[in-house]
Amino acid sequence: MTKHEILRNSLFSYPFILAYCFASLFINGAQAKEQTDKWQMDVGAGQLAIDTPWHGYDIQTMSLPYFNARKGAWRIGPKYGLVQYAFLYGAEFEATMGLSFRDETYDSSLIFSDELSDDEVFTNYKDGKGELTFRTQLQYKQLFLRLAQDISNHSEGLTLLARYHLPIYGKGLGLQLSADLGLYWQDEKYTQYLYGISEKNIAPEYGRYVYQTRSAINPFTALNLAYIFNEHWSIQATYRIETLDSTIKKSPLVGDSAKQQLAVFVNYRFEK
């Protein structure tokens, strides 16, 4: 098959893909008509502790309020990035696309603290900025995939998160225990943006030698504990540990082999 034939066949398939997506929208919209009439909302607050891998960076703790909402195909709030639109959704399957904010830099704007590392490796170090990303998500039963691409012209990096949710104990009201097993892939542009050293950040006197990263795969595990009091109130706790790829661990900026996070939240769910 020639390149022209491949291109023609690819273009020819687009109308069918679009037709399928639109048909699914109408079907899903009809099936979820009652759901589209009301906003399903989650509001809450809790405590978050984050152990980042940077040299000399202490565990950071913070108290956070949050708000998530969904109505029909629309999802809004930090759980969904910023805003997501579900172009396919059903009882066991959902595919969404939208915008998100991503910031895993040294002085992350998502960690509300002015306490940075005292290690000399960060003397006069200039880190990157947070990024607006285009994010697509796919969930089928317990399998979840998330793809995020920088569109703010910072790292120009691409990341992929794959996660499997494993229920362990409990269903409905009362105590629930579950686990998440997954992989977090980051392309070379993104890892270099976070952990690489080049140009103006090169400072051998502070231990910052030229360092070029590769793409990375970080396996992670999370343990989730929840107590559901009723249809409105619940308490949720999550502990997550992510093991760093060797290309990240070898960076002069990194002092630990893993990232850890503990979160405990009180949640109130209602419809409006």
C-alpha positions in Angstrom: 0.0 0.0 0.0 1.4 3.4 -1.0 1.6 6.4 1.3 -1.2 8.1 -0.6 -3.4 5.1 -0.2 -2.7 5.0 3.5 -3.5 8.7 3.8 -6.7 8.3 1.8 -7.9 5.4 3.9 -7.1 7.2 7.1 -9.0 10.3 6.0 -11.9 8.1 4.8 -12.2 6.5 8.2 -12.6 9.8 10.1 -16.2 10.4 9.1 -17.1 6.9 10.5 -15.2 7.6 13.7 -16.9 11.0 14.1 -20.3 9.4 13.3 -19.7 6.7 15.9 -18.7 9.3 18.6 -21.8 11.5 17.9 -24.1 8.4 17.9 -22.6 7.4 21.2 -23.2 10.8 22.6 -26.9 10.6 21.7 -27.3 7.1 23.0 -25.5 7.9 26.3 -27.4 11.1 26.6 -30.7 9.3 26.3 -29.6 6.6 28.8 -28.4 9.2 31.3 -31.1 11.8 30.9 -32.0 11.8 34.6 -28.3 12.3 35.5 -28.0 15.3 33.2 -30.8 17.1 35.0 -28.8 17.6 38.2 -25.3 18.5 39.2 -23.6 15.7 41.2 -21.2 17.5 43.6 -18.4 16.6 46.1 -17.1 19.1 48.5 -14.7 18.5 51.3 -11.4 19.3 53.0 -8.5 17.4 54.5 -4.8 17.1 55.2 -2.1 16.2 52.7 1.5 15.2 53.3 3.9 15.0 50.4 7.5 13.6 50.4 9.2 14.8 47.2 12.5 13.3 45.9 14.5 16.5 45.8 17.8 16.7 47.7 17.2 18.2 51.2 13.5 18.8 50.7 11.5 18.1 53.9 8.0 16.5 54.0 5.4 19.2 53.2 2.0 19.2 54.9 -1.0 21.3 54.0 -4.7 21.6 54.6 -6.8 21.7 51.4 -10.5 22.3 50.6 -11.8 20.9 47.3 -14.8 20.9 45.0 -15.7 18.5 42.2 -18.8 18.5 40.1 -20.3 16.5 37.2 -23.4 16.9 35.1 -24.1 14.7 32.1 -20.9 14.7 30.1 -19.2 17.6 32.0 -16.7 17.1 34.8 -15.2 20.0 36.7 -12.7 20.1 39.6 -9.2 18.8 40.6 -10.4 15.2 40.4 -10.8 15.8 36.7 -7.8 18.1 36.2 -9.6 21.4 35.4 -12.5 20.5 33.2 -13.3 17.4 31.2 -15.9 16.5 28.6 -17.0 12.8 28.3 -17.5 12.1 24.6 -18.3 8.4 25.4 -19.7 7.2 28.7 -21.8 4.4 30.1 -22.1 2.2 33.2 -18.7 0.6 32.9 -16.9 2.8 30.3 -15.9 6.4 30.0 -13.7 8.4 27.7 -13.1 12.1 28.3 -10.9 15.0 27.1 -10.2 18.4 28.5 -7.7 20.7 30.2 -5.6 20.1 33.2 -2.8 21.8 35.2 0.5 19.9 35.8 3.3 21.0 38.1 5.9 18.5 39.4 8.7 21.1 39.4 11.1 21.7 42.4 9.2 24.8 43.5 5.8 23.5 42.6 2.8 25.9 42.7 0.7 22.9 43.8 2.6 22.7 47.1 1.6 25.7 49.1 4.8 26.2 51.1 7.7 28.6 51.0 10.0 26.1 52.6 12.4 24.9 50.0 15.6 22.8 50.2 18.7 24.1 52.0 20.9 21.8 50.0 23.6 23.7 48.1 22.7 21.9 44.8 19.8 24.3 44.5 21.8 27.5 45.0 20.7 29.9 42.3 18.8 27.1 40.6 16.1 28.1 38.2 13.3 25.5 37.9 10.5 25.2 35.4 6.9 26.4 35.7 3.5 24.6 35.9 1.9 23.7 32.6 -1.5 23.7 31.0 -2.1 20.3 29.4 -4.5 18.7 27.1 -5.7 15.6 28.9 -7.5 12.6 27.7 -8.8 9.8 29.9 -10.2 6.3 29.4 -11.7 4.2 32.1 -13.1 0.7 31.6 -14.3 -1.1 34.8 -11.2 -1.1 37.0 -8.7 0.0 34.3 -7.8 3.7 34.0 -5.6 5.4 31.4 -4.6 9.1 31.3 -2.6 10.9 28.6 -1.4 14.5 29.2 0.4 16.8 26.7 1.8 20.2 27.5 0.2 22.9 25.5 1.7 25.9 27.3 5.1 25.6 25.5 7.1 24.9 28.6 8.3 21.3 28.6 6.4 20.2 25.5 6.3 16.9 27.4 3.9 13.9 27.2 3.0 11.7 30.1 0.9 8.5 30.4 -0.5 7.1 33.6 -2.0 3.6 33.6 -3.7 2.3 36.8 -5.7 -0.8 37.8 -8.1 -0.4 40.8 -8.4 -3.5 43.0 -11.3 -3.7 45.5 -10.2 -5.7 48.5 -12.9 -5.3 51.2 -16.4 -3.8 51.6 -19.1 -2.5 49.3 -21.8 0.1 49.9 -22.0 1.6 53.4 -19.3 1.0 56.0 -15.6 0.3 55.7 -14.0 -0.1 52.3 -10.5 -1.1 51.4 -8.9 -1.1 47.9 -5.5 -0.7 46.2 -4.2 0.9 43.0 -1.4 -0.6 40.9 0.0 1.4 38.1 2.8 2.9 35.9 3.6 6.5 35.2 5.5 7.0 31.9 7.2 10.3 31.1 8.8 11.2 27.8 12.4 12.5 27.6 11.3 16.2 27.2 9.3 16.0 30.4 12.0 14.3 32.5 14.6 16.7 31.2 12.4 19.6 32.1 12.1 18.4 35.7 15.4 16.6 36.4 17.9 17.5 33.7 20.6 20.1 34.0 21.7 22.2 31.1 22.6 25.8 30.0 22.2 28.4 32.8 21.6 25.8 35.5 25.0 24.2 35.1 27.0 25.0 38.2 29.8 22.5 39.1 30.7 24.4 42.2 27.3 23.5 43.6 27.3 19.9 42.2 25.1 20.7 39.2 26.9 19.1 36.3 25.4 18.6 32.9 22.8 15.9 33.1 20.6 14.5 30.2 17.7 12.3 31.1 15.9 9.6 29.2 12.2 8.8 29.2 11.1 7.2 32.5 8.7 4.6 33.8 7.8 4.9 37.5 5.7 2.1 39.0 3.4 3.1 41.9 1.1 1.5 44.4 -1.7 3.1 46.4 -3.7 1.8 49.4 -7.1 3.4 49.8 -9.3 3.3 53.0 -12.8 4.8 53.2 -15.7 4.8 55.6 -19.1 5.5 54.0 -21.5 6.8 56.6 -24.4 7.4 54.3 -25.2 8.6 50.8 -23.7 12.1 51.7 -20.9 11.7 54.2 -17.6 9.8 53.9 -14.0 9.8 55.2 -11.3 8.8 52.7 -7.6 8.1 53.2 -4.9 7.3 50.6 -1.3 6.4 50.9 0.7 6.3 47.6 4.3 5.5 46.9 5.9 5.9 43.5 9.4 4.4 42.7 11.6 6.5 40.5 13.2 5.3 37.3 17.0 5.2 37.3 17.3 8.1 34.9 15.5 10.3 37.5 17.4 8.9 40.5 20.7 9.6 38.9 19.9 13.3 38.6 22.1 15.6 40.8 18.9 17.2 42.0 17.3 14.0 43.4 18.1 12.6 46.8 15.4 9.9 47.2 14.4 6.8 45.2 10.7 7.3 45.6 7.9 9.9 46.0 5.3 9.4 48.7 1.9 11.0 49.5 -0.6 10.6 52.3 -4.0 12.2 52.1 -7.0 12.2 54.5 -10.2 13.9 53.5 -13.8 14.3 54.7 -16.2 14.4 51.8 -19.8 15.5 51.4 -21.8 14.5 48.3 -25.0 16.0 47.1 -27.1 16.8 44.0 -28.4 20.1 42.9 
